[in-house]
Amino acid sequence: MTVDELPDWAPAWCRDRLGSEPAGVLFARHSISAVFGLRLAGGAEVVLKARPDDGRADACVEAQRRLAERGLPCPRPITPVPRVGTLAVHAEEYRPGGAVLGGDSPEVATLYAGVFAELMSGLAGVDVAPPLPSPRWARWDHAGPGLWPAIDFLDERDRSAVPAHVVDTAQRARRRRLLAAGLPCVLGHADFEAQNLRWHGHDVWMVHDWDSLAWQPEAALAGAASGAFASAGPPTLAPVDSSAAFLATYQDRRGRAFTAAEREVAWAASLTSRPRPRPR
């Protein structure tokens, strides 16, 4: 991708907010949001993010900023979130480097769980407005008729390959556990997948995708992470013993054992974390 192919609003936005226009494109990714790695004319390298404004971005970026200030492994936002038409746009530090930590073994699960516990501990001290609605894939409490909120470009796909018993299991987990528990909600990362983290060996370097913060029960967020942590491409579920290792490590690092109700919620969330494909 070249600078000339950036959205029409991007050069002026960078000039006004960052002090200089883009001189080069380091990378570009498009899914629900558009993400551009840019080299500015002044030499700085930044990441520009734009997504449809659903009212969540301000809280997500503010939470990310506070975590970065405390030294947690996340890029530091360098602008607020002004609106450009129907888009919420902001820029953050470009923090390249590190590698995806692959694998879905219990040993790998414990490494991911330690990072998730650290992030949740940090977020517990962050006071921002709840980023509602939660991302669609973590919006177990939506009021629509289906298992998941409507997503037009996904709902149009042929889902006949999904066995009926899988859908039934997800529906029962949602109704009988996730919705019935009545647990308090907290702030947490709802897209805790291998592809969103970078490591140096067994030491985490950076956690990305902070616009995927959710407002859900802690046990549900931990459970979803325990099922999804190994996804490095197409969504997948971790083996049961690895999810168990993740949840055990998470509780140990947080210094609190889940109640019986929380354990049920965690396991229910681990089963429903990826019932259908999402674009990256």
C-alpha angles and dihedrals in degrees: 000000000000131000089254089061095057117108112282092247096051102083095051091042091054092045093050098040104029104028101246141045126253115277097179143007116235095184142334131208130180130193125116085334132032117234124190128185106210138188108208125216089250091058101255120130117217142163117238117202128191127176137160108283107249096157096260104095101082094056093044094050093045091051090048091050092053093048091050090050089056092053099255117150102267134105114264116242111234100190137036118245110271118178124245105194105300093346132096107216133187141153130227139181117288105237107178126174137067128083138252111266103226131199137071102226122131088252092056090044091059091055092052092044091055091055093046091051091051091051093047091050089052093047091050087071095048116099110199134134110277109268095237137213094039117229111288094249091055097038096106089151097059118136098224126113098249135071090259134022115272116274107180100204091049098039089058091063124096107260096172090112090070107094116238092237090059092054090045091052091051092048093051092046090052097045101038101036117014097042100032099051097075093206121166117261127241137180116270146152108265101187100055098158130145091248090062096054132068126201142191100215106305094339117095114236105180141356116207138186099063093164084077095074114137138196105226139120114297092237091053092051092048091046093050090050091049090058099041105035095101096054107120097160127346108030114267139169122242119238115272094248090052092050088050091052090048093052094045092051092045093054092045093052092046091049095231133095117223118247119243090263092050092050090054091048092049093052092045090053091048089059097047099042095103115016095150137018123278127195119244 
